[in-house]
Amino acid sequence: MITVTPLERVFVFNGARLPDPGSSLSVEEVRSMYVNTYPELATATIEGPAPVDGVMQYTFVRAIGAKG
């Protein structure tokens, strides 16, 4: 019998690891939740998931653009 175990999700933004607030939330919902703490996430793109050290890692990447 094969047992499937989902990997833990980890979110990374600007080098900081952000815990998964709940596996029932979509990645977009997680980003929306963290926008209050990290306003830059409002325009960030999402890279991943990528398997890293036994977890599925999603990376929030800030949009690059000129101010003004």
Beta strands, then each sheet from edge to edge (+ up, - down):
strand 1: 9-13
strand 2: 16-19
strand 3: 45-52
strand 4: 55-61
sheet 1: 2+ 1- 4- 3+
end
